[in-house]
Amino acid sequence: MSEQKTCKVKIIGATGYTGGELIRLLATHPHVEIVSLTGAGIGADQPVSNFWSWLRNVCDLTVSEEQVGDSQGADVVFLSVPHGVSMKLAPAYLEKGCKVIDLSADYRFRDLSIRDAWYDGEHTSPELCQTAAYGMPELFREEIKSAQLIANPGCYPTTVILGLYPAIREGLVQPNGIHVNSSTGVTGAGKKANLTFHHPELDQNYFAYRIGRHQHCPEMIDILSRATGKDVSLAFVPHVLPLQRGILSTMYCRKAGGASVQEIWEAYNKMYEGEQFIRLYPLGKAPDLQGVRMSNFVDISIQEDVITGDVIILSAEDNLVKGAAGQAVQNLNVMMGYPEKYGLLPK
């Protein structure tokens, strides 16, 4: 498609955190027109500013109850809906000739036995899992260009996969026995009320959850194994911070091949050269969440434990942007032939 042609977009799930972030980003995109915003349980049409007050005088669209398959003339449909819902929506829009970008986990696994072990419910459109492209442009750009269906990555996996990929791919660290600690802001839990994430409970608090059994761990292992050709294994412990946004992942790896930290850092520079949304920190420096807030960047740092000699990799992102909506917009740009920065970086 010509870069100059306008892409019409429908967002399903426009009232959730990720849906709101999609609107914020696409409102600045020079070649996107949002033609439809829908959700579940909306009832009568409502101005989008009823859900996102900062959109007043920015976006005058209304949010309507979702009518499955009604594309409103959209070229691309974003599914910003819970796991298990996308698999029922995607086929209807693909049949209409739309490209679909799914932000749930429904199409992330080609091996459905992995998905079935971690997510509830029988998959209702399993045949699409074989044709969906995993939506991480830095690793799968060529697949994304020709895909009709994109499986947008999980938020934690984005930091971990991009943080570990060069070291595993180049044989610089051992691909097994990796330990990962990740800390996230509370928006990752969604808008549904939950006592654990109620402000008086979360404020001045910090805790781990789903220890050793988080559903994003098999996604990390599966994609890293597929992308690197190595048999990857890792242990993963997620934590919640009393913040709205951000993920900081710390990955502990054993060296392989005798490479120095300087050589590992140089390998990362070479592999990610030209990737405008990956920023590699100088040796001795480490990323923080303020540096990636509201952005589509992943900030990566390579460190060494001076006692054990282990490699410590840190990776930071905004969970709502590069971890969700921003990566989805980046995928749209790849699919439509636009510069990847559109809607994500200043002109």
HUCOR-V303753 format. One record per pair of residues at least 4 apart in sequence whose C-alpha atoms are under 8 Angstrom apart, sorted by sequence separation. I is the first residue (numbers start at 1). GAP is how many residues later the second one is. If there is no record, write none. Layout:
# HUCOR-V303753
I;GAP
I;GAP
This chain:
# HUCOR-V303753
1;4
14;4
15;4
16;4
17;4
18;4
19;4
20;4
21;4
22;4
23;4
24;4
25;4
42;4
46;4
47;4
48;4
49;4
52;4
54;4
55;4
56;4
81;4
82;4
84;4
85;4
86;4
87;4
88;4
89;4
90;4
91;4
92;4
93;4
94;4
102;4
105;4
111;4
112;4
113;4
114;4
115;4
116;4
125;4
126;4
127;4
128;4
136;4
137;4
140;4
141;4
142;4
143;4
153;4
154;4
155;4
156;4
157;4
158;4
159;4
160;4
161;4
162;4
164;4
165;4
166;4
167;4
168;4
171;4
174;4
184;4
186;4
187;4
193;4
194;4
197;4
198;4
199;4
201;4
202;4
210;4
213;4
215;4
216;4
217;4
218;4
219;4
220;4
221;4
222;4
223;4
224;4
225;4
226;4
255;4
259;4
260;4
261;4
262;4
263;4
264;4
265;4
266;4
267;4
268;4
269;4
281;4
287;4
288;4
289;4
292;4
305;4
306;4
317;4
318;4
319;4
320;4
321;4
322;4
323;4
324;4
325;4
326;4
327;4
328;4
329;4
330;4
331;4
332;4
333;4
334;4
338;4
340;4
341;4
342;4
14;5
15;5
27;5
48;5
49;5
55;5
81;5
93;5
94;5
102;5
109;5
116;5
135;5
136;5
153;5
167;5
168;5
193;5
196;5
197;5
224;5
225;5
259;5
281;5
292;5
304;5
305;5
317;5
318;5
319;5
320;5
321;5
322;5
333;5
334;5
341;5
342;5
13;6
14;6
26;6
27;6
49;6
71;6
93;6
94;6
109;6
116;6
134;6
135;6
144;6
167;6
168;6
195;6
196;6
224;6
225;6
272;6
281;6
292;6
304;6
305;6
317;6
320;6
321;6
333;6
334;6
12;7
26;7
27;7
48;7
49;7
79;7
93;7
133;7
137;7
168;7
225;7
292;7
304;7
305;7
333;7
11;8
26;8
224;8
303;8
304;8
333;8
14;9
135;9
302;9
303;9
331;9
333;9
49;10
90;10
133;10
134;10
222;10
302;10
303;10
330;10
11;11
48;11
49;11
79;11
133;11
186;11
221;11
269;11
302;11
303;11
330;11
48;12
90;12
221;12
268;12
287;12
301;12
302;12
330;12
47;13
48;13
221;13
287;13
300;13
301;13
47;14
48;14
112;14
133;14
286;14
287;14
300;14
301;14
329;14
330;14
47;15
48;15
132;15
135;15
286;15
299;15
300;15
329;15
46;16
47;16
77;16
86;16
131;16
132;16
133;16
134;16
135;16
136;16
285;16
299;16
300;16
45;17
46;17
106;17
112;17
132;17
133;17
134;17
135;17
136;17
217;17
298;17
299;17
45;18
46;18
86;18
131;18
132;18
133;18
134;18
135;18
217;18
265;18
279;18
281;18
283;18
284;18
298;18
299;18
326;18
45;19
87;19
110;19
132;19
134;19
217;19
277;19
278;19
279;19
280;19
281;19
282;19
283;19
284;19
298;19
44;20
45;20
69;20
84;20
86;20
87;20
109;20
110;20
160;20
277;20
278;20
279;20
280;20
281;20
283;20
297;20
42;21
43;21
44;21
68;21
77;21
79;21
83;21
107;21
108;21
262;21
277;21
278;21
279;21
280;21
281;21
296;21
297;21
42;22
43;22
71;22
75;22
76;22
77;22
78;22
79;22
80;22
81;22
82;22
83;22
84;22
107;22
136;22
214;22
278;22
295;22
296;22
9;23
11;23
14;23
42;23
69;23
70;23
75;23
76;23
77;23
78;23
79;23
80;23
81;23
83;23
212;23
213;23
214;23
295;23
7;24
8;24
9;24
10;24
13;24
14;24
15;24
37;24
39;24
41;24
68;24
69;24
74;24
75;24
76;24
77;24
78;24
79;24
80;24
108;24
212;24
214;24
292;24
293;24
294;24
298;24
6;25
7;25
8;25
9;25
10;25
11;25
12;25
13;25
14;25
36;25
37;25
38;25
39;25
40;25
71;25
76;25
78;25
79;25
107;25
211;25
212;25
292;25
293;25
296;25
297;25
5;26
6;26
7;26
8;26
9;26
10;26
11;26
12;26
13;26
36;26
37;26
38;26
39;26
40;26
108;26
156;26
211;26
292;26
294;26
295;26
296;26
4;27
6;27
8;27
9;27
10;27
11;27
12;27
13;27
36;27
37;27
38;27
39;27
69;27
71;27
210;27
211;27
287;27
289;27
294;27
295;27
3;28
10;28
38;28
209;28
210;28
286;28
287;28
288;28
289;28
208;29
209;29
287;29
289;29
208;30
209;30
296;30
24;31
27;31
208;31
209;31
295;31
296;31
20;32
27;32
207;32
208;32
15;33
206;33
207;33
91;34
206;34
207;34
36;35
206;35
15;36
36;36
83;36
84;36
87;36
88;36
205;36
206;36
15;37
35;37
84;37
87;37
88;37
205;37
265;37
35;38
36;38
87;38
204;38
264;38
35;39
84;39
202;39
203;39
202;40
248;40
248;41
261;41
247;42
261;42
107;43
108;43
246;43
261;43
107;44
108;44
106;45
108;45
105;46
246;46
102;47
104;47
105;47
246;47
99;48
100;48
101;48
102;48
103;48
104;48
105;48
245;48
296;48
14;49
99;49
100;49
101;49
102;49
103;49
105;49
295;49
98;50
99;50
100;50
101;50
102;50
103;50
104;50
261;50
101;51
103;51
12;54
94;54
180;54
182;54
184;54
186;54
255;54
94;55
175;55
176;55
178;55
179;55
180;55
181;55
182;55
183;55
184;55
185;55
186;55
254;55
255;55
175;56
176;56
177;56
178;56
179;56
180;56
181;56
182;56
183;56
184;56
185;56
186;56
254;56
255;56
175;57
176;57
177;57
178;57
179;57
180;57
181;57
182;57
183;57
184;57
185;57
186;57
187;57
188;57
253;57
254;57
169;58
175;58
176;58
177;58
181;58
183;58
185;58
186;58
187;58
252;58
253;58
157;59
161;59
165;59
169;59
184;59
185;59
186;59
252;59
253;59
156;60
157;60
160;60
168;60
169;60
185;60
252;60
253;60
10;61
19;61
169;61
184;61
185;61
251;61
252;61
10;62
18;62
154;62
157;62
161;62
165;62
168;62
184;62
185;62
250;62
251;62
157;63
161;63
165;63
184;63
250;63
251;63
10;64
16;64
183;64
184;64
250;64
8;65
9;65
12;65
182;65
183;65
249;65
250;65
276;65
8;66
9;66
10;66
11;66
12;66
13;66
14;66
182;66
183;66
248;66
249;66
7;67
8;67
9;67
10;67
11;67
12;67
13;67
182;67
248;67
249;67
7;68
8;68
9;68
10;68
11;68
12;68
13;68
181;68
182;68
248;68
7;69
9;69
11;69
12;69
180;69
181;69
247;69
248;69
180;70
181;70
246;70
247;70
180;71
246;71
247;71
179;72
180;72
246;72
247;72
178;73
179;73
245;73
246;73
178;74
179;74
245;74
246;74
178;75
245;75
177;76
178;76
177;77
174;79
173;80
174;80
173;81
174;81
173;82
174;82
172;83
173;83
172;84
173;84
171;85
172;85
171;86
172;86
164;87
172;87
139;88
159;88
159;89
160;89
159;90
156;91
160;91
155;92
172;92
156;93
119;96
118;97
167;97
170;97
167;100
166;101
167;101
166;102
114;104
166;105
109;110
108;111
109;113
188;131
187;132
188;132
187;133
138;134
185;134
184;135
138;137
163;137
173;138
159;139
164;149
163;150
163;151
163;152
160;155
159;156
159;157
159;158
156;163
155;164
158;164
159;164
155;165
158;165
155;167
156;167
155;168
154;169
155;169
17;170
153;170
154;170
153;171
152;172
17;173
16;174
17;174
16;175
152;175
152;176
150;181
144;187
147;188
145;189
146;189
144;190
145;190
136;191
144;191
145;191
135;192
145;192
135;193
137;193
141;193
137;194
136;195
135;196
137;197
103;221
103;222
103;225
101;227
101;230
101;231
76;256
21;299
21;300
25;301
18;302
17;303
22;303
26;303
21;304
22;304
25;304
21;305
18;306
19;306
18;307
22;307
30;312
29;313
30;313
29;314
28;315
29;315
27;316
26;317
25;318
25;319
7;329
3;333
2;334
3;334
1;335
2;335
3;335
1;336
